[in-house]
Amino acid sequence: MPSPRHLFAGLALATALISPPLLAESRPLSVVAPWEITGSDPATSGYIFARMGIAETLVEVDAEGRPAPGLASAWAVDEDGLSWRFVLREGVVFHDGSPLTAEAVADSLRHAWAKPGMLGSAPIAAIEAEGDAVMITLESPFAPLPALLTHSTTQILAPAAYAEDGRITAMIATGPYRLTELAPPQRLAAERFADYWGATPAIERVSYLAVGRGETRALMAESGDADIVFTLDPASRGRLARQDRLSLHAEPLPRTIVLKVNAGHPFLADEEARRALSQAIDRRGIAAGLLRDPDAAAAELFPASLGPWHLGVDDEAAGDLASAQALLEALGWEANGQGPRERDGEPLRLTLTTFADRPELPLVATALQDQWRDLGIALEVAVTNASAIPSGHRDGSLELGLAARNYGLVPDPLGTVLDDFGGDAQNPGGDWGAMNWWDAEVTAWLDTLRHEAHPATRDELAGRVATRLNEAMPVIPVAWYQQTAAVNAELEGFSIDPLERSYRLEELSWTP
């Protein structure tokens, strides 16, 4: 009769031979990133639900960044450009088992349309169900409508997700993962949705944790308390790169670190003053010294990945401290040799507001403080919450704001540009765009882009808008942005989505 020791060894061997696939499949995966969850509503937290594979949109984005079938299998627009028909994918069910119907989709889109979001920039007249399709009728042609329908604020939810008053009380969607726990502002958990219409994910359970401090996120990656950690500060990347149990990833994004300028401020109202601020920035020094990527220096808003919106401005030619000093002197700002420049006895003091959710922003703000001191500006840096910048825009208190603006929120940058610069003289810009700055020609060009379908004309107009923004500097570019991640080396299939729509969890598996 075999001894207990031999029986145990045999059982262990059998378990090792039989169990690995099951163990790998059931092993949970944890994601850590800086962004808090504010609730169940896609209008405020949709980007988290999209990235975690919980909620989906009518239109998706392909590998080249173009609109592609999502919950709509196809779409078409009539000749006058006013009626769009989106045919729904067959066989889709919500996480509560109810079917995806045209009426459910139309109702979900109507809720999104009624709230602040991307759909507000489209001239929508009506959203209605028609058989197996959703009809969106416009008041005027709007060529980028499919691109807007990729945005997370347009996620499609089940009828049971809504209360009678229209509030969203539950996140019931159609993604490959189904929400099992939601604990705002920090945590959610989800499990594989067995009835998903697409490919079944290999990993059964996933979780998300919002951690604001970059140092804490890096320690969680280092200790193994998190399997995927996004948005690493440069110092942590160097340390984590030496960890054998981690793999580090980086991907350029259509996101730009920008200075949002209050063009209504008496010190900043003149275009030449804003140009002086821009010319005094050592972009190459910031990119190489702080971001550890010299090519990240950005002398214009739109990176090369955004095609005709990119102008090809030389970042080194865009910086010239002597020219910046001359511009301020021409505006009456005199150097006194002791402190900030003065004009009519008033010192040139400004406050720059930024936030630590993106750990590089306070570092860049401190660099700007040092560089502008040579220009004769006394800059105070206020590191607070991200909400302080849009709040300061609305109440008029913001002077300068440093943020990372994503111009690829939808496949066509026009959606974000309209939100940032497409207002009128009374409401000249969005929370993250122009503040107290408006240009009639830019507005006219953007209005044409709303309905113009001819590619050559669209490219020309995009270049005109980009050129004018680069001249007037209502928003000053500093650097391109890279998304970074530290990943458990036992995960296979990891990649970073350059449009930041998805964490691509459905493509991952554990090494057996």
Secondary structure by P-SEA (a helix, b strand, c coil): cccaaaaaaaaaaaaaaccaaaaaaabbbbbbcccccccccccccaaaaaaaccccccccccccccccccccccccccccccbbbbbbbccccccccccccaaaaaaaaaaaaaccccccccccccccccccbbbbbbcccccaaaaaaaccccccccccccccccccccccccccbbbcccccccbbbbccccccccccccccbbbbbbbccaaaaaaaaaaccccccccccaaaaaaacccccbbbbbbbccccbbbbbcccccccccaaaaaaaaaacaaaaaaaccccccccccccccccccccccccccccccccaaaaaaaaaaaccccccccccccccccbbbbbbbbccccaaaaaaaaaaaaacccccbbbbbbcccaaaaaaaaaccccccbbbbbccccccaaaaaaaccccccccccccccccccccaaaaaaaaaacccccaaaaaaaaaaaaaaaaaaccccccbbbbbbbccccccccccccccccccccccccccc
